[in-house]
Amino acid sequence: ALAATGIAAAYIDVIAVTTIYHWVSAPVGLTIAAVVAVAGLMLSRRWNSEHLGLLVLVPLIGLGPVVADGITVVLVGFMLALGAASVPVQLGKDWNGLHAARTAVTTLPLLLALILTSFNSEHAPLLAVAGSVAAALAIGSAVVLLPHTKHPATMAWVSAAGTAPVLAASLAVDTAVAALMAAGLSAALLGIVLVGDRLTGGATSVRSIWAALAAVSALVAVIVAFDGPVAGPVLLAMAVVVAVGGRRSGVARWCAVGFGVVGGLFYLAYAPPSFLIEATELSTPIAASTLIASLLLVAWAVAIAWSWPADWSWASAAVVALYATTTFTVTAGVLFGGEEQGFLAGHVAATLCWIMLAAAVLRYAAKVSRAERSLPIGGGMALVAAAVAKLFLFDLGTLDGIFRVVVFIAVGLVLLGMGTGYARLLAQQDSREGQA
């Protein structure tokens, strides 16, 4: 208690000689405060007292801006240097509180600078460097200290908070630089996760938290770097890759879901459902983006259902695939055939795709054993019902002339073929099972 009181009195003296009496400049005052802080941290290690270390670091969050007269470049550099100097004090100690205080000391001034735009344009490069150093300090110190803590998940979460200046860099830094910073953070975290136990102390929770943070960083990088028509397909492509490559990992599956949902929202923003009801001519770049994103959306839905086998996943995948397929055919029709004929031809192709998908699912149902047949049969019949409902509720009132004739004849022939073919395949399958 006496030591903490002496340190507090020294901090008050620093404020007096810099802010009140102006006997020394702000850099000199911060240097004196750093000397006091380092002395206090060394004493806390010698006495094995985390509380004393907290009483040394936490007051600096309020003291620093007072001495420096606001959030300045000098203050940010001082906080980063002090945070780095406090790492050796914690070696061999299970002091998560001190780690949180160090993260707050190095992160909060940068976040305030970003939110309050305290830095002008000429200081943007310095702000980018400071944010990268803060993130490296948060993650690097955690890697060094993880083998000595009994609460690795807590340290991982605190370190993740220390990367906030990088994720928020676009508030004050050029978009290209901000995107590169977020992408670099994502790559570094992914490398640590892939290396595994050697850098994470053998804690599965740490790898899960940092893998999720890597995904968030990649998401931020894409959103900052690209506009919606480009960001949507890029995120959907990332979702497909993660879903296929990480199908055995729960974290990877959820990351794939997150990428797909955000990419799907971008997709709906520039290709809303209203385009399927009323013919709308899109510019060539937007139409191309819509076509690519539609195919990727179908691939993502199938990949998620494949990596996450459950009844609800296949049902959700079917709904997403049907919508994306319809958007693809209608967009392609309008792009190549115009708003009138192309729009009608696109809906004819969409209805045929729906009924052909139903036929494929029912054909698959006829080839599996009787015990596994109920789910694909139910799904196939639901697709048939959806295709017929679209045929009578939408196509009948929207299509005209040859388009209405073609779609009704084609769907009728497919339904007829499905009925006879499915009955024959089902009888053959049951006969083989009976003989076996």
N, C-alpha and C positions, 0 to 999 in steps of 0.2 A: 504493500500500500504506500509506503514511504517512497519507494522507487518510482511508482507510477505518478505520485504527486510531484516529484522532482521533474520528471519528464514533461508533465503537463505545464509546470511553471516555465520550463525552458521553451516550450512551444509558445507560451504567452509572451515571453521575452522576444522571440523571433517576430511575432506579430507587432510588438511595440516598436522595435527598432526599424522595421521596414514600412509598415502601413501607417502607424501613428506619427512617429517622429521623423521618418524618412532619413535615418542615419546611414542606411545601406540600401543598395538596390535590390530588386527582386531576386536576381540570380544568386547574389551573395546570401540573402535570407534563406533561400531554398537550400543552398549548400550547408548552412548552419543547421537547418532542420534535418537534413540528411545525416549529418554527423550525430545529432542527438538520437535520431531513429535507429541508426546502425548500432550505436552504443547500447540503446535499450534492447534491441533484438539480441545482441550478443549476451547481454545479462540474462535475458529470458531463457536462452539456451543453457547457460551455465547453471541457472537455478531450476531448469526443467519446468518452466512455468509458461504454459500457453496463454494464460490469462494476461500476463505481463506483455507478451508479444502482441496480443490483440489491443491492449491499451496503448501500445506504441504506434501500430499501423492505422487503426480505425480513426483516430482524431485527424490524421493527415488528409482524409477525404474532405473535411471542412476547412482545415488549416491551409491547405495548398492554394485554393482559389483566393483566399483572403490575402495571403502574402504576395501572390503573383498578380493581384488585382484582376482576377477573372481567369477564364480558361484560355491560356496562351500556349504557344509552342514550347516555351521554357518549362511550364508546369507539366505538360504532357511528357516531355523528356525526363523531367525529374521523377515523375511517378513511375515511369517504365524502368528507370535505373534503380530506383528504390525497390521495386518489385523483384527485379533480377537479383539484387543484393540480399533479399530476404530468403531466397531459396536455400542457400547453404545452411542457414539457421535451422531449417526444418529437416535436414537429412537425418534419417534414422528415427524420426519422431512421427507419431500418429496424430498430427495436428491438423485436422480438416478445417477447423475454425480459422487457423492462420492462413491456410490456402484460400479460403473464401475471402478473407480480408485482403490478401494480396491481389486476388482477382478483381475485387471491387476497386482497389486503389488504382489499378492500371486500366480498368475498363470504363468506369463511370466518367472520368474527364473526357475521354474520346467520344462516348455516346452523347454527352452534353454538347460537345463541339459539333457533332453531326446534327443534332436536333435543333440547337439554337443558331446554327450556321455561324459560329464564332470565328471560323477561319475564312478568310477571303480566298479568291481564286489562286493567288500566288502561293498560298500555303497548302493547296490541295495535294501536291506530291508528298509533302511532309506528313500530311494526314494519312495518306495511303501507306507510307512506310511505317508510321506509328501503329496503325491498325494491324498490319501484318506482324509487327514485332509483338504486339499485345497477344495476338492469337498464338504465335509461336511460343511465347512465354507461358501462356495458360496450358497448352497441350504438352509442351516440353517439360515443364515442371511437374505435371501430373505423371508423365512417363517415368521421371526420375523418382518420384515419391510413392508411386503405387505399390512397390514391393514392401513398403513399411506401414501400410495402412490396413486396418481391419474393416474399413468401409469404402471399398473401391467404387461402388456405384455412386455414392455421394460425391467423391472426388471427381468422377467422370462428369457428373451433371454440372458441378461448379466450373470445371474446365470448359465445358460446352458453352456456358454463359460467357466465358472470357473471349469467345470468338465473335461475339455480337458486333463489335466494330467492323469486322470484315464483311459480315452479312448486311450491314447497314451502310456500307461505304458509298453506295450510289446516291445517298442524300447530298454529298458534297464533292464526290470525285467523278470524273468522266466515266460514262457508262462502260467503255471498253476496259478501262483500268479496273473498275469495280467488278465486272464480269470475270476478268482474269484472276483477281484476288479470290473471289468465291470458288472459281474452278481450281485454283491452286490449293486452297484449303480442303476442298473435296478430295483431290488426288492424294494429298498428304494423309488425311484421315483414313482413306481407303487403303493406302499402303500400310499404315499401322495396323489396321484391322486384319489385313491379309497375312502380315507377319505373325500375328497371333500372340501366343503366351510370352514370347520374349520381350515384348514391349508393353503389354497390358497387365503384367503380373499374374497371368493365368486366370483372370476374372472374365467369365462369359458376359456378365452384365456390362462391363466396360466396352467390350467389342460391340455389343448390341447398341449401346447408347451412341458410340462414335460412328457406327455404321449408319444409324439413322441421321446423325448430324452430317455425315458425308452426303447422304441423299438430299437433305435440306439445302446444303451448300450448292450441290449441282443444280437443284431446282432454281435457286436464286440466280445462279450464273446464267441459266438459259433465259429466265424471265427478264433479267436486266439486259442481256445481249440482243435479244430478238423481239420483234413485234409478234402479235398474235398469230397471223397466218404462217409464220415460220416457227414460232415457239410451240404451237400445237403439234405439228408432225414430229418435231425434234423430241418433245417430251413423250409422245406416244411410242416413238422408236426406242427411246431409253427404257420405257416401261416394258416393252416386249423383250428386250435384251435381258433386263434384270429378272423378269418373270421366268424366262427360260433358263438363264444361267444360275439363278439362285432359288430354284424351285424347292430345294431341300431345306432352305432357311426361312424361318418365320419372319425375321426382320426384312429379308429381301422381298418376300411376298408382299408385305405391307408397303414397302417402298415402291414396288411395282404398282400396287393399287393407287398409291398417292400420285405417282407420275401420271398414271392413266387418267385419274379423275381430273387433275389440273389440266392435262392436255385435252381431255374431253370438254372441259369448260371453255377453253380457247376455241375449240372446234365448234361448239354451239354458238359462240359469240359471233363468228363470221359466217356460219352456215346454220341458222336457227331452223326449228321445225316448220316455221311459216313458209320456208322455201319449198317444202314438199306439198303445200296446199295451193299456192299461187306461183305461177311461173315467174322466175326472177332471173334475169341475165346477169351473170357475174363477170367481173374482169378476168382475163386469162390467168394472172397470177393467183387470184383468190380461188378460181375454179380448180387450178392445178393443185393448190394446197388442200382444197376440200377432197379431191380425188385421192391424193396420197394419204391424207389423214383418215379417210374412210377405210381404206385397205388396212392401215396400221391399227385402227380401232377394232376391226374384226380380228386381226391377229392377236391383239392384246387380250380381247375377251376370251378367245380360245386358249391362249397361254395361261391366263389366270385360272380358268376352269380346269385346265390340265394339271397345273401345279397345286391347285387347291381343290381336290376332288370332293365334291359334295353336291347334293341335289340343288341347293339354292345357287351354287356357283354356275352350274350348267344352265339353269333357268335364266339367270341374269345375263350370262353370255349370249344366250339365244336372243334376248330382247335387244341387247346392244348390237349384235351382229345384224339383226333384221333392220334396225334403224340405219346403221351405217351402210348396209347394202342398198337400201332404198335411196339414201342421200347420194350414194355413188352413181347409181343408174340415172336418177333424175338430173343430177349435175352434169353428167356426161351427155345425156340427151339434149339438155338445153345448150351446152357448149358446142356440140357438133350439129344439132338439128334446129336450133332456134327456140324461141320461147313458146311457140304454138305446137308444131309437130314434134320437136325434140322433147318437150315436157311430157306429152302423151306417150311417146315411145319409151321414155324413161320409166314411167309408171307401169307400162306393160312388162318391161323387163324386170322390174322389181317384183311384181306379182308372180311372174314365172320363177324367179329366184326363190321366193318364199315356198312355192309348192314343190320345187325341185329339192330344196333342203328338207322338206317334210318327207319326200320320197326316200331320200338318202338315209334319214334317221330310221324310218320304218324298215328299210332294207337291212340296216345294221341290226335292228331288233330281231329280225327273222333269223339271223345267223348266230345269235348268242343262245345260251342255254335258257331253259324255261324259267329257272330261278332268277336270272338276271334280266328278264325280258320286260318287266313291268315299267321300269323307268323310261327306257327308250320308246316303248309303245305310247306311254302317256305323253312324252315330249313330242313324238311325231304327230299324234292326233291333235295336240294343242297347236302345232304349226299348221296342220291342215285347216283347223277351225279359223286360225288367224288369216290364212290366205283366202279362204272362202269369204270371211267377213270383209276383208279389204275388197274382194271382187265385187260383192253386192252393195256394200255401203259406200265405197268411194269410187271404184272404177266404173260402176254402172251409171253413176251420175256425172262423172267427170269426162270419161272417154267418149268419143263419138266416131262414127264411120267405121273404117276398117280396123282401127285400134280396138274397139269394143268387140268386134267379131273375132279378131285374132286371139285376144286374151281369153274370151269365153271358150272358144274351141280348144285352145292349147291347154287350159286348166282342166277342161272336161276330159280330154284324152289322157292327161297325166293321172287324174283321179281314177279313170277306168283302168289304166294300166297298173296303178298302185293296188287297186282292189284285187284284180285277178292274180297279179304277180305275187303279192304278199300272201294270199291264201295258198298258192302253190308252194312258195318257199317255206311257209310255216308248216305245211303238211309234210314236206320232205324232211325238215329239221326234226319234227316230232317222231317221224318214222325211224330216223337214224338213232335218236335217243332211246326209242323203245327196243330196237335191236341190240343196242349196247347193253 
